[in-house]
Amino acid sequence: MSAPSSPGHAVVTGASSGIGAAIAAHLLGLGWQVTGLSRSAPAAPPPGYQHRAVDLTERAAIGPALAGLRPTALVHAAGLMRGGLLGALDHANTETLWRLHVDVAFQLADLLAPLLPEGGRMVLLGSRAAAGAPGRSQYAASKAALVAMARSWAAELAPRGITVNVVAPAATDTPMLRDPARAAVLPKLPPIGRYIRPEEVAALVGFLLGPFGGAITGQQLVICGGSSL
């Protein structure tokens, strides 16, 4: 089965900042059309970019935000980090992380998968922390769930040539890395001596969405700078 022609049309969540913004910019540079879903729009939207303002934590808002779209790819990059040690966990954080990382992915995939053409693409942004990290159990659990989801959906959608993968970076140099809300659990510098660059994550996502990514599905691809060694 053939991969979608490039350029295509990608729906990218969290496209206003961090990794999501880097993915949107990378795809636009490759000639894709991008519809970004996030609360705020870019200050100067580039050609080919359409923004739809939506609070992804509001379940009822997602369907209307997708109305009329028939993309060839979905990238769920929206996310946040919250941490805490056992004995001092904020259980509201569990609900927030699960909603944004997992429930939103379920909702997006359920709505868009039937609309994707043969050879469509889905990429979920995971994390190296999915393998387990002290003080990050709530975050890690929500990201680990994405791997099981991707593998299940990949098996379902393979007959249509649609691939589903997880891209899982280690600590990436984005505004989220400096979020005061994660001060209790500081990021670790990877062995390569620097944080992962958002553009590096975006380039891998672009490859998976492109014509040479059609044989990769149901996988978690880790960009960790040696952190997993």
C-alpha positions as CSV (number, residue, x, y, z in Angstrom):
1,M,0.0,0.0,0.0
2,S,1.3,3.4,-0.8
3,A,2.2,6.2,1.6
4,P,0.3,9.4,1.5
5,S,1.6,11.8,-1.1
6,S,3.9,14.5,0.4
7,P,3.0,17.2,1.1
8,G,-0.1,16.2,3.0
9,H,-2.3,17.7,5.6
10,A,-1.4,17.1,9.3
11,V,-3.4,17.9,12.4
12,V,-0.9,18.8,15.1
13,T,-1.9,19.3,18.8
14,G,0.1,21.6,21.0
15,A,1.3,23.5,17.9
16,S,1.8,26.9,19.6
17,S,5.0,26.1,21.5
18,G,7.7,23.6,22.2
19,I,7.9,20.3,20.3
20,G,4.5,20.8,18.7
21,A,5.5,24.2,17.3
22,A,8.8,22.6,16.0
23,I,6.8,19.8,14.3
24,A,4.4,22.3,12.7
25,A,7.3,24.4,11.4
26,H,9.2,21.4,10.1
27,L,6.2,20.0,8.3
28,L,5.4,23.4,6.8
29,G,9.0,23.6,5.6
30,L,8.4,20.3,3.8
31,G,5.3,21.7,2.1
32,W,2.7,20.2,4.3
33,Q,-0.5,21.9,5.3
34,V,-0.8,22.0,9.1
35,T,-3.9,22.6,11.2
36,G,-2.7,23.4,14.8
37,L,-4.9,22.7,17.8
38,S,-4.0,24.6,20.9
39,R,-5.4,27.3,23.2
40,S,-3.3,30.1,21.6
41,A,-2.3,30.8,18.0
42,P,1.2,31.6,16.8
43,A,1.9,35.3,16.7
44,A,2.5,35.3,12.9
45,P,1.1,32.1,11.4
46,P,3.2,31.1,8.4
47,P,1.7,30.2,5.0
48,G,0.0,26.8,5.0
49,Y,-0.8,27.0,8.7
50,Q,-4.4,27.1,10.0
51,H,-5.1,27.5,13.7
52,R,-8.1,26.2,15.6
53,A,-8.3,27.4,19.2
54,V,-9.3,24.7,21.5
55,D,-8.8,23.7,25.2
56,L,-8.0,20.0,24.7
57,T,-8.9,19.3,28.4
58,E,-12.5,20.1,27.5
59,R,-13.8,16.9,26.0
60,A,-16.8,18.5,24.3
61,A,-14.6,21.0,22.5
62,I,-12.6,18.5,20.4
63,G,-15.3,17.4,18.0
64,P,-16.2,20.9,16.9
65,A,-12.5,21.8,16.6
66,L,-12.1,19.0,14.0
67,A,-15.2,19.8,12.1
68,G,-14.7,19.7,8.3
69,L,-11.1,18.4,8.5
70,R,-9.9,15.4,6.5
71,P,-6.2,15.2,7.3
72,T,-3.7,12.6,6.1
73,A,-1.8,12.6,9.4
74,L,-2.4,13.2,13.1
75,V,0.4,14.2,15.5
76,H,-0.6,14.4,19.2
77,A,2.2,16.6,20.7
78,A,0.3,18.5,23.4
79,G,1.6,17.7,26.8
80,L,2.7,18.8,30.2
81,M,4.9,17.5,33.0
82,R,4.0,17.2,36.6
83,G,5.9,15.2,39.2
84,G,5.8,14.2,42.8
85,L,7.1,11.6,45.2
86,L,5.0,8.9,46.9
87,G,3.4,10.2,50.0
88,A,3.1,13.7,48.5
89,L,1.3,13.1,45.2
90,D,-1.3,15.6,43.9
91,H,-4.0,13.3,42.6
92,A,-5.4,16.1,40.5
93,N,-2.2,15.9,38.5
94,T,-3.0,12.3,37.6
95,E,-6.3,13.3,36.2
96,T,-4.8,16.2,34.2
97,L,-2.0,14.2,32.8
98,W,-4.2,11.3,31.9
99,R,-6.7,13.5,30.2
100,L,-4.3,15.5,28.1
101,H,-1.9,12.6,27.1
102,V,-4.2,9.6,27.0
103,D,-7.9,10.6,26.8
104,V,-7.3,13.3,24.2
105,A,-5.3,10.8,22.1
106,F,-8.2,8.3,22.3
107,Q,-10.7,11.0,21.3
108,L,-8.6,12.3,18.4
109,A,-7.9,8.9,17.0
110,D,-11.5,7.8,17.3
111,L,-12.7,10.8,15.4
112,L,-10.0,11.0,12.8
113,A,-8.9,7.4,12.0
114,P,-12.0,6.7,10.0
115,L,-11.3,9.8,7.9
116,L,-7.6,9.1,7.2
117,P,-6.9,7.9,3.7
118,E,-5.1,4.7,2.9
119,G,-1.5,5.1,3.9
120,G,-2.3,7.8,6.5
121,R,-0.1,8.4,9.5
122,M,-0.5,8.8,13.3
123,V,2.3,9.8,15.7
124,L,1.9,10.2,19.5
125,L,4.5,12.1,21.5
126,G,5.7,10.0,24.3
127,S,8.6,10.2,26.7
128,R,11.7,8.2,27.7
129,A,10.2,8.5,31.2
130,A,7.6,5.9,30.1
131,A,10.2,3.3,31.1
132,G,10.0,4.6,34.7
133,A,11.5,7.6,36.5
134,P,11.6,8.4,40.2
135,G,9.3,11.2,41.1
136,R,7.5,11.0,37.8
137,S,5.2,8.1,38.2
138,Q,2.0,9.9,37.2
139,Y,3.7,11.4,34.1
140,A,5.4,8.1,33.2
141,A,2.2,6.1,33.5
142,S,0.4,8.4,31.1
143,K,3.2,8.2,28.5
144,A,3.5,4.5,28.9
145,A,-0.1,4.1,28.0
146,L,0.6,5.7,24.6
147,V,2.8,2.7,23.7
148,A,0.0,0.2,24.2
149,M,-2.4,2.4,22.4
150,A,-0.1,2.8,19.4
151,R,0.6,-0.9,19.1
152,S,-3.2,-1.7,19.3
153,W,-4.1,0.9,16.8
154,A,-1.3,-0.1,14.5
155,A,-2.6,-3.6,14.4
156,E,-6.1,-2.4,13.7
157,L,-5.1,0.0,10.9
158,A,-2.3,-1.9,9.2
159,P,-4.7,-3.4,6.6
160,R,-5.3,0.2,5.4
161,G,-1.6,1.0,5.3
162,I,-2.0,3.5,8.2
163,T,1.0,3.6,10.6
164,V,0.9,4.5,14.3
165,N,4.0,5.2,16.2
166,V,5.3,6.9,19.4
167,V,8.2,9.3,19.4
168,A,9.7,9.4,22.9
169,P,12.3,12.1,23.6
170,A,14.3,12.5,26.8
171,A,14.6,16.0,28.3
172,T,14.0,18.4,25.5
173,D,15.0,22.1,25.4
174,T,11.5,23.6,25.4
175,P,9.6,26.0,27.7
176,M,8.1,23.0,29.5
177,L,11.6,22.1,30.7
178,R,11.7,25.4,32.7
179,D,8.1,25.1,34.0
180,P,8.1,26.1,37.7
181,A,5.4,23.4,38.2
182,R,8.1,20.7,37.6
183,A,10.6,22.2,40.0
184,A,10.2,19.3,42.4
185,V,11.7,16.9,39.8
186,L,14.5,18.5,37.9
187,P,15.4,17.3,34.4
188,K,18.5,15.2,33.9
189,L,21.1,16.2,31.3
190,P,21.6,13.3,28.8
191,P,25.0,11.8,28.4
192,I,25.7,13.6,25.2
193,G,26.0,16.7,27.4
194,R,23.0,18.7,26.1
195,Y,19.3,18.5,26.0
196,I,17.4,17.1,23.0
197,R,16.5,19.8,20.5
198,P,12.9,20.2,19.4
199,E,14.0,20.2,15.8
200,E,15.5,16.8,16.2
201,V,12.2,15.4,17.4
202,A,10.4,17.2,14.6
203,A,12.7,15.7,12.0
204,L,11.9,12.2,13.2
205,V,8.2,12.9,13.2
206,G,8.5,14.2,9.7
207,F,10.3,11.1,8.5
208,L,7.6,8.8,10.0
209,L,4.9,10.9,8.3
210,G,6.7,10.8,5.0
211,P,6.9,8.3,2.1
212,F,9.8,6.3,3.7
213,G,8.0,5.7,7.0
214,G,5.4,3.3,5.7
215,A,7.1,0.2,7.1
216,I,7.5,1.4,10.6
217,T,4.4,0.9,12.7
218,G,3.5,0.0,16.3
219,Q,6.9,1.2,17.5
220,Q,8.3,3.5,20.2
221,L,11.3,5.4,18.8
222,V,13.4,6.9,21.6
223,I,15.5,10.1,21.2
224,C,17.4,10.1,24.4
225,G,20.9,11.3,23.8
226,G,22.2,8.2,25.6
227,S,19.9,8.5,28.6
228,S,18.7,4.9,28.1
229,L,22.2,3.4,28.1
